[in-house]
Amino acid sequence: MEASSSTISVHALGDELIIFDPRSNATNRLNATAAAIWRCWREEPDVDRAAMRLHQMFEVEYQTARECVLAMVKQFQELGLVG
């Protein structure tokens, strides 16, 4: 198990993550890109920092990485996984 809290549990599956939220009884599978964003966000919730890491990891344009981070964080928020 990679990480857990009183509300969600996170399990690594290769480069991907499985997140279980017992409040909603929902399980979410994050691909490698979403998992990288999740890990960055949990360390420090900073869009630019996460975008820079994606830019470096996946060799994509910084602006594209930033747009991905914003979209994914919005989705995490909608799912109630982050505040």
Residue frames relative to the residue before (quaternion, step in Angstrom):
aa qw qx qy qz dx dy dz
M 1.0000 0.0000 0.0000 0.0000 0.00 0.00 0.00
E 0.3989 -0.7401 0.4890 0.2325 3.57 -0.77 1.01
A 0.7791 -0.1686 0.1583 0.5828 3.58 0.79 -0.98
S 0.0126 0.7890 -0.6137 -0.0249 3.52 -1.19 0.39
S 0.1199 -0.7499 0.6426 0.1017 3.50 -1.29 0.33
S 0.7107 -0.4389 0.3087 0.4549 3.54 -1.23 -0.05
T 0.7551 0.3936 -0.2246 0.4738 3.59 1.15 -0.40
I 0.8042 0.1087 -0.0650 0.5807 3.62 1.01 -0.62
S 0.1740 -0.7468 0.6231 0.1543 3.53 -1.28 0.35
V 0.1937 -0.7834 0.5881 0.0537 3.51 -1.06 0.90
H 0.0448 -0.8011 0.5965 -0.0214 3.56 -0.83 1.04
A 0.3852 -0.7153 0.5391 0.2223 3.56 -0.94 0.93
L 0.0140 -0.7537 0.6569 -0.0134 3.52 -1.14 0.80
G 0.7563 -0.2077 0.0892 0.6139 3.55 0.33 1.29
D 0.7910 -0.2121 0.1989 0.5383 3.59 -0.78 -1.06
E 0.6335 0.5400 -0.3185 0.4535 3.56 1.28 -0.24
L 0.2643 -0.7386 0.5926 0.1833 3.55 -1.34 0.18
I 0.2101 -0.7116 0.6536 0.1489 3.51 -1.25 0.61
I 0.0761 -0.7956 0.6010 0.0079 3.57 -0.74 1.07
F 0.1019 -0.7873 0.6072 0.0330 3.55 -0.79 1.07
D 0.1229 -0.7780 0.6151 0.0353 3.55 -0.87 1.05
P 0.2782 -0.8051 0.4985 0.1608 3.62 -0.22 1.22
R 0.5462 0.6148 -0.4042 0.4005 3.60 1.18 -0.40
S 0.7808 0.2607 -0.1358 0.5514 3.57 0.99 -0.83
N 0.3681 -0.7378 0.4697 0.3155 3.56 1.34 -0.17
A 0.4588 0.6896 -0.4286 0.3609 3.58 1.19 0.64
T 0.1732 -0.7435 0.6379 0.1016 3.50 -1.18 0.74
N 0.0823 -0.7931 0.6034 0.0111 3.56 -0.88 0.98
R 0.1948 -0.7616 0.6089 0.1057 3.55 -0.99 0.90
L 0.1705 -0.7964 0.5766 0.0642 3.56 -0.69 1.12
N 0.3968 -0.6936 0.5429 0.2583 3.56 -0.87 0.92
A 0.7571 -0.4053 0.2518 0.4463 3.58 -1.28 0.10
T 0.6578 0.5035 -0.3183 0.4608 3.60 0.97 -0.79
A 0.6806 0.4724 -0.2874 0.4806 3.58 0.84 -0.96
A 0.6308 0.5317 -0.3319 0.4574 3.59 1.04 -0.73
A 0.6336 0.5159 -0.3305 0.4725 3.60 1.01 -0.77
I 0.6424 0.5045 -0.3217 0.4789 3.58 0.98 -0.81
W 0.6314 0.5403 -0.3258 0.4509 3.60 0.94 -0.89
R 0.6803 0.4944 -0.2940 0.4543 3.57 0.83 -1.00
C 0.6478 0.5059 -0.3167 0.4734 3.59 0.95 -0.85
W 0.6842 0.5093 -0.2890 0.4346 3.55 0.85 -1.00
R 0.6559 0.5053 -0.3136 0.4650 3.57 1.03 -0.76
E 0.6301 0.5182 -0.3292 0.4755 3.61 1.11 -0.62
E 0.7647 -0.1611 0.1663 0.6013 3.54 0.87 -1.03
P 0.3023 -0.7868 0.5082 0.1769 3.61 -0.43 1.16
D 0.3244 0.7269 -0.5222 0.3061 3.55 0.23 1.34
V 0.4300 -0.7353 0.4641 0.2430 3.59 -0.50 1.20
D 0.7006 0.4823 -0.2906 0.4384 3.59 0.77 -0.96
R 0.6361 0.5225 -0.3266 0.4644 3.58 1.02 -0.76
A 0.6688 0.4860 -0.2956 0.4786 3.58 0.92 -0.92
A 0.6440 0.5220 -0.3234 0.4564 3.60 0.99 -0.80
M 0.6417 0.5159 -0.3272 0.4637 3.57 0.98 -0.80
R 0.6484 0.5098 -0.3273 0.4611 3.58 0.96 -0.80
L 0.6473 0.5006 -0.3228 0.4756 3.62 0.95 -0.83
H 0.6119 0.5627 -0.3302 0.4471 3.56 0.98 -0.88
Q 0.7090 0.4493 -0.2469 0.4843 3.57 0.94 -0.92
M 0.6914 0.5049 -0.2862 0.4302 3.59 0.88 -0.93
F 0.8189 0.2682 -0.0912 0.4992 3.54 0.84 -1.06
E 0.3746 -0.7680 0.4528 0.2547 3.57 1.34 0.13
V 0.3949 0.6656 -0.5182 0.3641 3.54 0.82 1.12
E 0.6487 -0.4969 0.3904 0.4241 3.55 -1.24 0.35
Y 0.5954 -0.5996 0.4008 0.3540 3.56 -1.03 0.80
Q 0.6665 0.5068 -0.3158 0.4464 3.62 0.86 -0.90
T 0.6259 0.5206 -0.3317 0.4767 3.59 1.03 -0.74
A 0.6480 0.5116 -0.3109 0.4709 3.57 0.95 -0.88
R 0.6497 0.5229 -0.3145 0.4534 3.58 0.95 -0.86
E 0.6454 0.5120 -0.3130 0.4725 3.59 0.98 -0.84
C 0.6339 0.5214 -0.3231 0.4712 3.60 1.04 -0.78
V 0.6421 0.5186 -0.3221 0.4638 3.58 0.94 -0.87
L 0.6687 0.5042 -0.3091 0.4506 3.59 0.82 -0.94
A 0.6724 0.4952 -0.2955 0.4640 3.58 0.92 -0.90
M 0.6862 0.4842 -0.2938 0.4565 3.58 0.91 -0.88
V 0.6420 0.5101 -0.3306 0.4673 3.59 0.95 -0.79
K 0.6139 0.5339 -0.3455 0.4677 3.58 1.05 -0.73
Q 0.6567 0.4998 -0.3030 0.4766 3.57 0.98 -0.85
F 0.6160 0.5290 -0.3434 0.4720 3.61 0.99 -0.78
Q 0.6620 0.5076 -0.3022 0.4612 3.57 0.96 -0.88
E 0.6504 0.5207 -0.3076 0.4596 3.58 0.95 -0.89
L 0.6904 0.4550 -0.2677 0.4946 3.58 1.11 -0.69
G 0.4725 -0.6942 0.4236 0.3396 3.57 1.28 -0.16
L 0.4395 0.7196 -0.4378 0.3122 3.58 1.23 0.40
V 0.7672 0.1171 -0.0856 0.6248 3.58 1.22 -0.50
G 0.5210 -0.6604 0.4534 0.2948 3.55 -1.24 0.52
